[in-house]
């Protein structure tokens, strides 16, 4: 047993003993190594080893506690350095705790999680006693066991089992003397202070999307808990940065161009704890003072007025028609299949209907010999029937009746396809007015069938009630066709309303409609504010009405693309054709009488500013003073008068007429040309399928004609209507549409509480086609300040006399625009902005306060060419002195030299 015990004891590592009678603390292994290194290895080795010690058990623990009290967090990189140092010095260099000691083995042993017992001293047989503690040793409850390694645990177990008599208490643990770590901690904090570390995360920055300003925090940490200070060493390239020197919070302000384009930038900061770092001077590139280059990513700012981009177009070909001598083509439309052209031709002074292929060949006149005059032809689904007007009294101001002549309609039917029409026949269409007492004086304007020829819409204009937007079923009879079950689809109004705004539905001027997107939509026109003519879309399934245009000028014809995503429309936007009458915005309380007169004066006296073609995104729609899409101008000396989309919505057939001279008013007798244009940035789409109209749906957005009660034709000496906010509008109607007097007087009238109207507007009609007078003396105060004053007498044909002027918020208009002083409308001008090998292309159009992105523009720098994306951006290399050139069909080109400084 003794041999066994001696053998076990001999295997334990030697331990230093305290000198007899000495109470001095025992030096740690690391300290001894450091001291010995200082003696034999020089100062550098001593510094290295002492640093390792100070990252060990006692000093590290004390220092960490100190750091924690100061609110600092040790970085992951610092932890890694500490671990590496500990590994170099061996297991004794690190602090051993209950958590990393192995479990004890043997009878009566406890796990490392229990309270440890001290290790037996060598030479005492595993325990020691003294006279002062014999009584305590006699207690069995004092028995404990402790080890620092599995070998120690085994030895302790053997000694305890072999030398402790039965019934005797276990030996008392040795009395440990506390080590004073303060000096070493001070040495470390003073001479071996650890440098701060930067943990910047750009993803935590926040950006103000109104100006691009970015705020964030440097995120530096000092492992010793020292206070840090921050300083900008190098500014960003594309902006400025301000940093809080105590907190590290920063604000990065990009330049306007950088905010517009977006991208990456960076700035350099210095982070210091104000202390000396000897080791960092030797081993760290930053000498203990980090100077990181911190990236910032700026997200491109959204446009101030988000909208669909503008797009280029190209002329694929100009069609040359192969027609007999004496035949002049003055109109062309696509057949429903998109494979042929339906033509309007003039032969011996009369208008007829013909067909050709898309190249202008295979010409055939299908109405010749059947009717005297055929115009405004529409091919129906199936390509076997053509709807047309057999006379057209409103086509010319030179008409003796001033455009008020009667119009009749018919259907031309072919055996086989209309592109190879055999045995054509013509069947007349009977309208409801043809069966009434006013047949000789009722004009049925702009009648158009749905795609299947099942319903027809038109404007019924009577001398009593004026225009009524009508819809009726088209049914076949033994001799032809007739329209039955006439209904009125003008918006309904409340006769008992007290408010002028609600009453205006009864007094607006209406005209329409035409079928679009396979018959899903009806397009019609009406005045929205005083004398302001706009386009509306009526959803034939839901009855929802949407105002498509909102500017203050004249908007009329249009064609929704087959896929329902974009729309062509004609507008005088930017030409100021009607602005002198409309700038002072007011309810449409007189327009049913006033608009036919003032629009006629403006229309026939300025054919150069008639209506320009525009294309815009249907979802966006037009906004007053903002988005309106883009004008489509191929040549400023020609104006597009007709438009029809191909089924894939990427191309269109257009009809252009050369502008008249600047002197002669009235309908121009100038050449026509016909082209196919394409929008190259579009992808082909499938057209919306044609729909059959639902009678129940129609009943929801229309009323039977006998139930419709228009305002025109009533005798109303005085009707006082309220403003939605304040004031009154006193209305007076006397007479009929053909002859009467109508007036409104405003007294502090306001619908919004911001603008207030006072004064009187009046219309007197003696003869609707040759003798009418409009007068106004109105003032506007508040948000829209100004006036409308004038007196205009409309005569026959193109004649008028009088003056008119208006002003709103400093913008003045004077007189009815005529061709003599009207400027040419030009293509929009492209604009270039460039930044850091990136280019953006925009354009500004009439009455739109925002530059719009142009997609698909071609950008060229030297031999490199790219096209702009959906937002008008393109990536292309350039250096100072290079020239950037941009072209896009339908726009004026632009070029710009990259600045050299």
C-alpha positions in Angstrom: 0.0 0.0 0.0 2.8 2.4 1.0 4.7 1.6 -2.2 1.6 2.2 -4.2 1.0 5.5 -2.5 4.7 6.6 -3.0 4.5 5.6 -6.6 1.4 7.7 -7.1 2.8 10.6 -5.3 5.9 10.5 -7.3 4.0 10.9 -10.6 2.4 14.2 -9.5 4.1 17.4 -10.8 6.4 19.2 -8.4 4.9 22.2 -6.7 6.8 25.1 -5.2 6.6 25.3 -1.4 6.3 28.5 0.6 9.5 29.2 2.6 9.1 28.4 6.3 7.6 31.2 8.2 6.9 33.3 5.1 3.5 34.7 4.2 4.6 36.1 0.8 2.4 35.1 -2.1 3.5 32.4 -4.3 4.5 33.7 -7.8 2.4 32.5 -10.7 4.0 30.4 -13.4 3.5 33.2 -16.0 5.1 35.8 -13.7 8.1 33.5 -13.1 8.4 33.0 -16.9 8.2 36.7 -17.4 10.8 37.5 -14.8 13.1 34.8 -16.1 12.6 36.1 -19.6 13.5 39.6 -18.6 16.7 38.2 -17.1 17.8 36.1 -20.0 15.9 37.1 -23.1 15.9 40.9 -23.0 13.3 43.5 -22.7 11.5 42.7 -25.9 10.9 39.1 -24.9 9.8 40.2 -21.5 7.3 42.6 -22.9 5.9 39.9 -25.2 5.5 37.4 -22.4 4.1 39.9 -19.9 1.5 40.8 -22.5 0.6 37.2 -22.7 0.3 37.1 -19.0 -1.9 40.1 -18.9 -4.4 38.4 -21.2 -4.4 35.4 -18.9 -6.4 34.4 -15.8 -6.0 36.9 -13.1 -5.1 40.1 -15.0 -7.6 39.4 -17.8 -10.3 38.7 -15.3 -9.6 41.9 -13.4 -9.2 43.9 -16.6 -12.4 42.5 -18.1 -14.3 43.4 -14.9 -12.9 46.9 -15.2 -13.9 47.1 -18.8 -17.4 45.9 -18.2 -17.8 48.6 -15.6 -16.8 51.1 -18.2 -19.4 49.8 -20.7 -17.0 48.4 -23.3 -17.4 45.1 -25.2 -14.4 43.0 -26.2 -14.4 42.5 -30.0 -14.3 39.1 -31.6 -10.9 39.9 -33.1 -9.5 40.7 -29.6 -10.9 37.5 -28.3 -9.1 35.6 -31.0 -5.9 37.3 -30.2 -6.3 36.4 -26.5 -6.9 32.8 -27.4 -3.9 32.6 -29.6 -1.7 34.1 -26.8 -3.1 31.6 -24.3 -2.4 28.7 -26.6 1.2 29.8 -27.0 1.8 29.9 -23.3 0.2 26.5 -22.5 -2.6 25.5 -20.3 -1.3 27.2 -17.1 -1.4 30.6 -18.9 -5.2 30.6 -18.9 -7.6 30.8 -16.0 -9.0 27.4 -15.0 -12.6 27.4 -13.8 -15.1 24.9 -12.7 -16.5 24.9 -16.2 -13.3 23.6 -17.8 -12.2 21.1 -15.1 -12.9 17.4 -15.8 -15.2 15.4 -13.6 -13.7 13.6 -10.6 -13.7 9.8 -10.5 -13.9 7.3 -7.7 -15.9 6.7 -4.6 -17.2 9.9 -3.1 -16.0 12.1 -6.0 -18.1 15.1 -7.1 -18.6 16.6 -10.6 -16.8 19.7 -11.7 -20.1 21.6 -11.2 -20.0 21.0 -7.4 -17.9 22.9 -4.9 -14.3 21.9 -5.4 -11.9 20.7 -2.6 -8.3 21.8 -2.5 -5.6 19.5 -3.9 -3.6 17.5 -1.3 -0.1 18.8 -0.6 2.8 16.5 -1.4 4.6 14.9 1.5 1.6 15.0 3.8 0.1 11.7 2.8 -2.8 13.5 1.2 -3.8 15.5 4.3 -2.3 17.5 7.1 -3.3 18.2 10.7 -2.4 20.5 13.5 -3.4 20.8 17.1 -5.5 23.8 16.2 -7.7 22.0 13.8 -7.9 18.4 15.2 -11.3 18.9 16.5 -12.5 20.1 13.0 -10.9 17.1 11.4 -13.0 14.7 13.5 -16.1 15.8 11.6 -17.0 13.5 8.7 -18.9 16.2 6.9 -15.6 18.0 6.2 -14.5 15.4 3.6 -14.0 16.9 0.1 -12.1 16.1 -3.1 -10.5 18.4 -5.7 -8.4 18.0 -8.9 -7.2 20.1 -11.8 -6.7 17.2 -14.2 -7.7 13.6 -14.5 -4.2 12.5 -13.2 -4.7 14.7 -10.2 -8.1 13.3 -9.6 -6.8 9.7 -9.6 -4.0 10.5 -7.3 -6.2 12.3 -4.8 -8.7 9.4 -4.8 -6.0 6.9 -4.0 -4.4 8.9 -1.2 -7.7 9.6 0.4 -8.7 5.9 0.3 -5.3 4.6 1.6 -4.4 7.0 4.4 -7.6 8.2 6.0 -8.6 5.9 8.8 -12.2 4.7 9.0 -14.3 7.3 10.8 -11.7 10.1 10.5 -12.6 13.4 8.8 -11.1 14.3 5.4 -8.2 16.8 5.4 -8.9 20.5 5.5 -8.3 22.4 2.2 -5.1 24.5 2.1 -5.4 28.2 2.8 -4.9 30.1 -0.5 -3.3 33.5 -0.3 -5.0 36.1 -2.7 -2.8 37.5 -5.4 -2.8 41.3 -5.8 -3.4 41.8 -9.6 -3.8 45.6 -9.4 -0.2 46.3 -10.4 -0.3 44.0 -13.4 -3.7 45.5 -14.4 -2.3 49.0 -14.3 0.7 47.9 -16.3 -1.4 46.4 -18.9 -3.9 49.4 -19.1 -1.0 51.8 -19.2 1.6 50.2 -21.4 -0.3 47.5 -23.3 -3.7 49.2 -23.9 -5.6 47.5 -26.7 -6.7 49.6 -29.7 -10.3 50.2 -30.6 -12.0 48.1 -33.3 -14.5 49.3 -35.9 -17.7 47.3 -36.5 -19.4 49.5 -39.1 -22.4 48.0 -40.9 -23.7 50.0 -43.9 -26.9 48.0 -43.9 -27.9 49.7 -40.7 -27.8 53.2 -42.3 -31.1 55.0 -43.1 -31.8 57.2 -46.2 -34.2 60.0 -46.5 -35.9 59.3 -49.9 -36.8 62.9 -50.4 -33.2 64.2 -50.7 -30.9 61.1 -50.4 -29.3 62.1 -47.1 -28.0 59.1 -45.2 -27.5 58.8 -41.4 -25.6 56.1 -39.6 -23.2 55.2 -36.8 -19.5 54.2 -37.1 -20.0 51.4 -34.6 -16.5 51.4 -33.0 -15.7 49.5 -29.8 -12.8 49.9 -27.3 -12.0 46.6 -25.6 -10.6 48.5 -22.6 -13.7 50.7 -22.2 -11.8 53.9 -23.1 -13.8 56.8 -24.4 -13.4 57.1 -28.2 -13.3 60.1 -30.5 -14.0 60.3 -34.2 -12.6 62.5 -37.0 -13.2 62.6 -40.7 -9.9 62.2 -42.5 -11.1 62.1 -46.2 -14.4 63.3 -47.5 -16.6 61.3 -49.9 -16.2 62.0 -53.6 -19.9 62.8 -54.3 -21.1 64.6 -51.2 -20.2 65.7 -47.8 -20.2 64.1 -44.4 -20.5 65.5 -40.8 -19.7 63.3 -37.8 -20.3 63.6 -34.1 -16.8 63.4 -32.6 -18.1 61.8 -29.4 -20.7 59.3 -30.6 -19.6 58.4 -34.1 -23.0 59.2 -35.6 -22.7 60.7 -39.1 -24.8 62.4 -41.7 -23.8 61.9 -45.4 -25.3 64.5 -47.8 -25.0 63.5 -51.5 -24.7 65.9 -54.4 -27.9 66.5 -56.4 -26.6 64.4 -59.3 -25.5 61.6 -57.0 -28.9 61.5 -55.3 -30.5 61.4 -58.8 -28.4 58.6 -60.0 -27.6 56.7 -56.8 -24.6 54.5 -56.3 -21.7 53.9 -53.9 -19.3 56.3 -52.2 -17.1 56.2 -49.2 -15.3 58.4 -46.6 -12.4 57.8 -44.2 -12.5 58.4 -40.4 -10.0 58.1 -37.6 -11.1 56.4 -34.4 -8.9 56.9 -31.3 -9.0 56.2 -27.6 -6.3 58.7 -26.8 -3.9 56.1 -25.4 -0.5 54.8 -26.2 -0.3 51.4 -27.9 3.4 50.2 -27.9 2.7 46.8 -29.4 0.4 48.2 -32.1 3.3 50.4 -33.1 5.3 47.3 -33.8 2.7 44.9 -35.1 -0.4 46.8 -36.4 -0.5 48.7 -39.7 -2.8 51.4 -38.2 -0.5 51.9 -35.2 -3.4 51.4 -32.9 -5.6 54.2 -34.5 -8.0 52.7 -37.0 -8.7 54.8 -40.1 -11.2 52.7 -42.0 -12.7 53.7 -45.4 -16.5 53.4 -44.8 -18.8 52.8 -47.8 -22.2 54.4 -48.2 -24.8 53.2 -50.7 -27.3 55.8 -52.0 -30.5 54.5 -53.5 -31.6 56.5 -56.5 -34.3 59.0 -55.6 -37.8 58.4 -57.1 -39.0 60.9 -59.6 -40.8 63.9 -58.2 -43.8 63.0 -60.3 -43.7 59.2 -60.9 -45.1 58.1 -64.2 -44.6 55.7 -67.1 -41.5 56.7 -69.1 -41.7 58.4 -72.5 -40.7 56.2 -75.4 -39.3 56.5 -78.9 -41.1 55.6 -82.1 -39.9 54.9 -85.6 -41.5 55.1 -89.0 -41.4 51.6 -90.4 -42.7 52.7 -93.8 -44.7 55.3 -95.7 -47.4 53.6 -97.7 -47.6 54.4 -101.4 -51.0 53.4 -102.8 -51.4 51.8 -106.2 -54.7 53.4 -107.2 -56.3 54.4 -110.5 -55.9 57.9 -111.9 -58.3 60.3 -110.3 -58.4 58.5 -107.0 -57.1 60.3 -104.0 -56.7 58.5 -100.6 -57.6 60.8 -97.8 -58.1 58.3 -94.9 -57.1 54.8 -93.9 -57.9 52.5 -91.0 -57.1 48.9 -90.1 -59.5 46.1 -90.6 -60.1 44.0 -87.4 -57.6 41.3 -88.4 -54.9 44.0 -88.9 -54.0 42.6 -92.3 -55.8 45.1 -94.6 -56.6 48.8 -94.9 -60.0 50.3 -95.0 -59.7 53.4 -97.1 -61.5 56.7 -97.6 -61.0 57.9 -101.1 -62.2 60.8 -103.2 -63.4 60.1 -106.7 -64.8 62.9 -108.8 -65.4 65.0 -105.7 -67.3 62.3 -103.8 -66.1 60.2 -100.9 -66.1 56.4 -101.2 -64.9 53.3 -99.4 -62.1 51.1 -100.7 -59.8 48.4 -99.4 -56.1 47.5 -100.0 -53.3 45.5 -98.5 -50.8 47.0 -96.0 -48.5 47.9 -98.8 -51.2 49.9 -100.6 -51.8 47.3 -103.4 -54.7 45.2 -104.3 -56.9 48.2 -104.3 -60.7 47.8 -104.6 -63.5 50.3 -104.3 -66.3 48.6 -102.4 -68.9 51.4 -102.3 -68.5 52.8 -105.8 -71.8 52.7 -107.7 -73.8 51.9 -104.6 -73.9 55.3 -102.8 -73.3 58.9 -103.6 -71.2 59.6 -100.6 -69.7 57.3 -97.9 -67.5 58.4 -95.0 -66.4 57.4 -91.5 -66.3 53.7 -92.3 -65.9 51.1 -89.6 -65.3 47.4 -90.3 -67.1 45.0 -88.0 -65.8 41.7 -86.5 -65.8 39.0 -89.1 -64.5 41.3 -91.9 -67.8 41.1 -93.9 -69.7 44.2 -92.9 -68.8 47.9 -93.0 -70.7 50.6 -91.1 -70.6 54.1 -92.7 -72.2 57.5 -92.9 -73.8 58.2 -96.2 -73.6 61.9 -95.7 -71.4 64.0 -93.4 -72.9 67.4 -92.6 -70.4 68.2 -89.9 -67.2 67.5 -91.8 -66.6 71.0 -93.1 -67.3 74.5 -91.9 -67.9 75.4 -95.6 -71.1 73.4 -95.4 -74.1 75.8 -95.9 -75.6 74.6 -92.7 -72.4 75.2 -90.8 -71.9 71.5 -89.9 -75.4 71.0 -88.7 -76.7 69.1 -91.7 -78.5 65.8 -91.4 -76.5 62.5 -91.4 -77.8 59.1 -92.3 -76.1 55.7 -91.8 -76.0 52.4 -93.6 -74.2 49.0 -93.5 -72.3 47.6 -96.5 -72.3 43.8 -96.6 -70.0 41.7 -98.7 -70.1 38.1 -99.8 -66.8 36.7 -98.5 -64.3 39.1 -96.9 -64.3 42.9 -97.3 -60.8 42.6 -98.6 -62.2 40.7 -101.6 -65.7 41.9 -101.5 -68.1 40.2 -103.9 -71.7 41.3 -104.6 -71.7 44.2 -102.1 -75.1 45.4 -100.9 -76.0 48.5 -98.8 -78.7 48.4 -96.2 -79.9 51.6 -94.5 -80.1 52.0 -90.7 -83.2 53.6 -89.2 -82.7 55.8 -86.1 -85.4 56.5 -83.5 -85.5 60.2 -84.5 -86.5 59.1 -88.0 -89.8 58.0 -86.6 -90.6 61.1 -84.7 -91.9 64.6 -85.4 -88.4 66.2 -85.3 -86.9 63.9 -87.9 -86.1 66.8 -90.3 -84.3 68.8 -87.6 -82.5 66.1 -85.5 -78.9 65.4 -86.2 -77.5 62.0 -85.3 -73.7 62.7 -84.8 -70.8 60.3 -84.6 -72.8 57.0 -84.7 -70.6 54.0 -84.1 -71.4 50.3 -83.7 -69.8 47.9 -81.1 -67.3 45.3 -82.6 -70.1 42.8 -83.2 -72.6 45.3 -84.6 -75.1 44.6 -81.8 -75.3 48.0 -80.2 -74.8 51.5 -81.6 -73.9 54.7 -79.7 -74.4 58.2 -81.1 -75.2 61.8 -80.1 -78.7 62.8 -80.8 -78.9 66.5 -81.3 -82.4 68.0 -81.3 -83.3 71.7 -81.6 -85.2 71.5 -78.2 -83.0 69.6 -75.8 -79.6 69.8 -77.6 -77.2 66.8 -77.5 -78.1 63.5 -75.8 -75.6 60.6 -75.7 -77.6 57.6 -76.8 -77.3 53.8 -77.1 -79.6 51.4 -78.8 -79.8 47.8 -80.1 -79.2 47.3 -83.7 -81.7 44.8 -85.2 -82.2 43.5 -88.8 -85.4 44.2 -90.6 -86.8 43.0 -93.9 -85.3 46.0 -95.7 -82.3 46.9 -93.6 -81.6 47.7 -89.9 -83.1 49.8 -87.2 -82.1 51.0 -83.7 -84.5 50.1 -80.9 -84.7 50.5 -77.1 -83.0 53.9 -77.1 -81.4 54.8 -73.8 -79.4 57.9 -72.6 -76.1 57.3 -70.9 -75.2 60.8 -69.9 -74.6 60.9 -66.1 -77.8 61.3 -64.1 -78.4 64.3 -61.9 -80.6 65.1 -58.9 -83.2 67.7 -59.8 -83.7 68.5 -56.2 -80.1 69.2 -55.4 -79.1 72.5 -53.7 -75.5 72.4 -55.0 -74.3 73.8 -58.4 -71.6 71.1 -58.6 -74.2 68.3 -58.6 -76.5 70.2 -60.9 -73.8 70.6 -63.5 -74.4 67.1 -64.9 -77.6 68.5 -66.3 -76.0 71.4 -68.1 -72.7 70.0 -69.5 -72.1 69.6 -73.2 -71.8 65.8 -74.1 -70.7 64.0 -77.2 -69.9 60.4 -77.8 -69.1 57.7 -77.8 -66.8 55.2 -79.5 -66.0 51.5 -78.6 -62.5 50.5 -77.5 -60.6 47.5 -76.1 -62.9 45.0 -77.8 -66.0 46.9 -76.7 -65.2 47.0 -73.0 -64.9 50.8 -72.9 -67.0 53.6 -74.3 -65.1 56.8 -74.9 -67.1 60.1 -74.8 -66.3 63.8 -74.3 -67.9 66.3 -72.0 -67.1 69.7 -70.4 -65.8 69.3 -66.8 -65.4 72.9 -65.9 -66.6 76.0 -67.8 -65.9 75.4 -71.5 -63.2 72.8 -70.7 -63.7 69.8 -73.0 -62.3 66.4 -71.7 -62.3 62.7 -72.5 -64.0 60.1 -70.3 -64.0 56.3 -70.4 -67.1 54.4 -69.4 -66.6 50.7 -68.4 -69.5 49.0 -70.1 -69.5 46.1 -67.6 -69.3 48.0 -64.3 -70.6 51.4 -65.3 -67.6 53.1 -63.8 -66.8 56.5 -65.4 -63.2 57.7 -65.5 -62.0 61.2 -66.5 -59.0 60.5 -68.8 -57.9 64.0 -69.5 -57.7 66.9 -67.0 -56.0 69.8 -68.7 -57.7 73.1 -69.5 -57.5 72.8 -73.2 -59.5 70.9 -75.9 -59.3 67.0 -75.9 -61.3 64.9 -78.2 -60.6 61.9 -80.4 -58.8 58.8 -79.1 -58.1 55.1 -79.5 -57.3 52.7 -76.6 -54.7 50.1 -77.5 -56.0 46.6 -78.0 -54.3 45.4 -74.8 -55.9 48.2 -72.8 -52.5 49.5 -71.6 -52.1 52.8 -73.5 -54.2 55.3 -75.4 -53.8 57.6 -78.3 -55.8 60.8 -78.0 -55.9 64.2 -79.7 -55.4 67.4 -77.6 -54.6 71.1 -78.0 -52.6 70.9 -74.8 -49.8 73.4 -75.0 -51.4 75.1 -78.0 -53.7 77.3 -75.8 -56.6 76.9 -78.1 -59.3 77.2 -75.4 -57.3 78.4 -72.4 -58.5 82.0 -72.6 -62.0 80.7 -71.9 -61.1 78.0 -69.4 -58.3 79.4 -67.2 -60.9 80.7 -64.7 -62.3 77.4 -63.5 -66.0 77.4 -62.7 -68.9 74.9 -62.9 -70.2 73.9 -66.3 -73.6 75.6 -65.8 -73.9 77.1 -69.3 -71.9 74.7 -71.5 -74.7 72.9 -73.1 -75.4 76.2 -74.9 -72.1 78.0 -74.8 -69.6 75.3 -75.8 -71.0 74.6 -79.3 -70.6 78.3 -80.1 -67.2 79.1 -78.6 -65.6 75.7 -79.6 -66.8 76.3 -83.2 -65.2 79.7 -83.3 -61.9 78.4 -82.0 -62.0 75.2 -84.1 -62.6 76.6 -87.5 -60.3 79.6 -87.1 -57.2 77.7 -86.1 -56.8 74.5 -87.9 -53.0 74.6 -87.2 -53.8 74.2 -83.5 -56.7 71.8 -84.0 -55.5 68.8 -82.0 -52.1 67.3 -81.7 -51.7 63.5 -81.3 -50.6 62.2 -77.9 -49.9 58.7 -76.5 -50.0 58.0 -72.8 -50.2 55.1 -70.3 -53.8 54.4 -69.7 -53.4 53.5 -66.0 -51.6 56.8 -65.3 -54.0 59.0 -67.2 -53.5 62.7 -67.7 -52.9 65.1 -64.8 -53.4 68.8 -64.8 -50.0 70.5 -64.9 -48.2 67.1 -64.8 -48.1 63.8 -66.7 -49.9 63.6 -70.1 -47.7 61.1 -72.0 -46.0 62.5 -75.0 -46.9 64.2 -78.3 -46.4 62.1 -81.4 -44.8 64.4 -84.0 -43.0 62.9 -87.0 -42.7 66.2 -88.9 -43.7 69.6 -87.4 -45.2 70.5 -90.8 -47.6 67.6 -90.7 -50.3 66.7 -88.1 -51.6 63.2 -87.3 -55.4 63.2 -88.0 -56.1 59.5 -87.8 -54.8 56.5 -85.7 -55.5 52.8 -85.5 -53.5 50.3 -83.4 -52.3 47.0 -84.8 -53.6 44.0 -82.7 -50.2 43.5 -80.9 -50.3 47.1 -79.5 -46.7 47.8 -80.7 -47.5 49.5 -84.0 -50.1 51.9 -85.4 -51.3 53.1 -88.7 -51.4 56.9 -88.9 -52.9 59.4 -91.2 -51.1 62.7 -91.5 -52.2 65.9 -93.1 -49.9 68.7 -94.1 -50.5 71.8 -92.0 -52.4 74.6 -93.7 -50.9 78.0 -94.3 -50.9 80.6 -91.5 -53.6 82.7 -93.1 -56.6 80.8 -94.5 -59.0 79.5 -91.9 -61.4 76.6 -92.3 -60.9 73.0 -93.4 -57.5 72.7 -95.1 -57.2 71.2 -98.6 -53.7 69.9 -98.2 -52.0 66.6 -99.0 -52.3 63.4 -96.9 -49.8 60.7 -96.2 -50.1 57.3 -94.4 -47.4 55.5 -92.5 -46.9 52.6 -90.1 -45.0 53.5 -87.0 -43.7 51.2 -84.3 -42.7 51.6 -80.6 -39.5 49.5 -80.5 -39.3 49.3 -76.7 -42.7 47.5 -76.4 -43.3 43.8 -76.4 -46.1 42.3 -78.4 -49.2 41.6 -76.4 -52.5 39.8 -76.9 -55.5 42.0 -77.5 -58.4 42.0 -75.1 -61.1 39.8 -76.7 -64.2 41.4 -78.1 -67.1 41.3 -75.8 -70.9 41.1 -76.3 -72.7 43.8 -74.5 -74.8 42.7 -71.5 -78.3 44.4 -71.5 -78.5 44.2 -67.7 -75.1 46.0 -67.4 -76.2 48.7 -69.8 -79.4 49.3 -67.7 -77.2 50.2 -64.8 -75.4 53.1 -66.5 -78.2 54.5 -68.7 -81.9 55.3 -68.6 -84.7 54.9 -71.1 -85.0 58.0 -73.4 -88.5 58.7 -72.1 -87.2 59.0 -68.5 -84.4 61.3 -69.3 -85.1 64.9 -68.2 -82.5 67.3 -69.6 -82.1 70.9 -68.4 -82.0 72.3 -71.8 -85.5 73.2 -73.1 -86.8 74.0 -69.6 -87.9 77.5 -68.7 -86.2 78.4 -65.4 -86.3 82.2 -64.7 -84.2 81.8 -61.6 -82.6 78.9 -59.7 -80.3 79.6 -56.8 -77.7 76.9 -56.3 -75.2 76.7 -53.4 -71.5 76.4 -53.4 -70.1 73.3 -51.6 -68.3 75.7 -49.3 -69.9 79.1 -49.6 -71.8 81.5 -51.8 -74.4 81.0 -54.6 -74.8 80.6 -58.3 -78.1 81.9 -59.7 -79.0 80.2 -62.9 -81.5 81.4 -65.6 -82.6 79.3 -68.6 -85.0 80.6 -71.2 -85.8 79.2 -74.6 -84.4 76.1 -76.3 -81.1 74.8 -77.6 -81.8 76.3 -81.0 -82.8 79.7 -79.7 -82.6 81.0 -76.1 -80.9 83.0 -73.4 -78.9 81.4 -70.5 -77.0 83.1 -67.7 -75.4 82.4 -64.3 -74.4 85.0 -61.7 -71.9 84.0 -59.0 -71.9 85.6 -55.5 -68.8 84.7 -53.5 -69.2 81.2 -54.9 -66.8 78.5 -53.7 -66.7 74.7 -53.7 -63.4 74.3 -51.9 -63.1 77.3 -49.6 -59.9 78.4 -51.3 -61.1 80.1 -54.5 -64.1 82.5 -54.7 -65.9 83.6 -57.9 -68.1 86.7 -58.5 -69.7 88.0 -61.6 -71.9 87.0 -64.5 -71.5 84.8 -67.6 -74.2 84.8 -70.4 -75.0 83.2 -73.7 -77.6 84.3 -76.2 -78.4 82.1 -79.2 -80.5 83.5 -82.1 -79.5 80.9 -84.6 -77.2 78.0 -83.6 -75.4 77.9 -86.9 -74.8 81.6 -87.4 -75.8 84.0 -84.7 -74.8 83.7 -81.1 -73.2 85.9 -78.4 -71.2 84.9 -75.4 -70.2 87.4 -72.7 -68.4 87.2 -69.3 -67.4 89.5 -66.5 -66.0 87.2 -63.8 -63.4 87.6 -61.1 -61.7 85.0 -59.0 -60.0 85.6 -55.6 -58.2 83.5 -53.1 -55.9 80.6 -54.2 -56.6 81.3 -57.9 -56.7 85.0 -58.4 -57.7 86.7 -61.7 -60.5 87.4 -64.1 -62.3 86.4 -67.3 -63.8 89.3 -69.4 -65.0 89.3 -73.0 -67.7 89.4 -75.6 -67.6 87.2 -78.7 -70.2 87.1 -81.5 -70.1 83.9 -83.5 -71.4 84.2 -87.1 -71.7 81.8 -90.0 -68.9 79.5 -91.0 -65.6 81.0 -89.8 -66.8 84.5 -88.9 -66.6 85.9 -85.4 -66.0 89.3 -83.8 -65.2 90.7 -80.4 -62.5 90.2 -77.8 -61.8 88.1 -74.8 -59.0 88.0 -72.2 -58.3 86.3 -68.9 -55.6 86.1 -66.3 -55.0 83.6 -63.4 -52.2 84.0 -60.9 -50.3 86.2 -63.3 -50.6 84.0 -66.4 -52.5 86.0 -69.1 -54.4 85.0 -72.3 -55.8 87.3 -74.9 -58.0 86.8 -77.9 -59.2 83.7 -79.8 -56.1 81.9 -81.2 -56.0 82.1 -85.0 -53.6 80.6 -87.5 -51.8 83.9 -88.3 -50.0 84.1 -85.0 -49.8 80.4 -84.1 -46.3 78.8 -83.7 -45.3 75.4 -85.1 -45.5 72.5 -82.6 -42.1 70.8 -82.4 -40.9 67.5 -81.1 -39.9 67.4 -77.4 -36.2 68.1 -76.7 -34.1 65.4 -75.1 -32.0 66.4 -72.1 -28.8 64.7 -70.8 -27.4 64.4 -67.3 -24.2 62.4 -66.7 -22.4 61.1 -63.7 -19.7 58.6 -63.0 -20.0 56.6 -66.3 -23.7 56.8 -66.2 -26.1 58.8 -68.3 -29.8 59.7 -67.8 -32.0 60.9 -70.6 -35.2 62.9 -70.0 -37.6 65.1 -71.9 -40.1 67.8 -70.9 -43.4 68.1 -72.8 -46.0 70.9 -73.0 -47.7 71.9 -69.7 -45.8 69.2 -67.7 -43.7 70.6 -65.0 -41.5 67.6 -64.6 -38.8 66.1 -66.9 -39.8 62.5 -67.8 -37.5 59.5 -68.3 -37.1 58.4 -71.9 -36.6 54.7 -72.3 -35.0 53.1 -75.4 -33.0 56.3 -76.2 -29.7 55.5 -78.0 -26.6 56.9 -76.1 -23.3 57.1 -77.9 -19.8 58.0 -76.6 -17.0 57.4 -79.1 -17.4 53.9 -80.5 -19.7 52.7 -77.6 -23.4 52.7 -78.0 -26.1 51.7 -75.4 -29.8 52.2 -74.9 -31.5 53.7 -71.8 -33.5 51.5 -69.5 -37.1 51.9 -68.1 -35.9 54.8 -65.9 -33.9 56.6 -68.6 -30.5 55.4 -67.3 -27.6 53.9 -69.3 -24.1 52.7 -68.2 -21.4 53.8 -70.6 -17.7 54.7 -70.0 -16.6 58.3 -70.6 -13.8 60.6 -69.5 -13.6 64.4 -69.3 -13.7 65.9 -72.8 -15.8 63.1 -74.3 -19.0 64.0 -76.1 -22.2 62.2 -75.2 -24.8 62.0 -77.9 -28.4 60.9 -77.6 -31.1 60.2 -80.2 -34.7 58.9 -79.9 -37.4 58.7 -82.6 -40.0 61.5 -82.0 -37.6 63.6 -80.0 -35.1 66.3 -80.8 -31.6 64.9 -80.4 -29.1 66.2 -77.8 -25.3 66.1 -77.2 -23.2 67.2 -74.2 -19.4 67.4 -73.6 -18.2 65.9 -70.3 -16.7 68.7 -68.3 -12.9 68.7 -68.0 -12.9 70.1 -64.5 
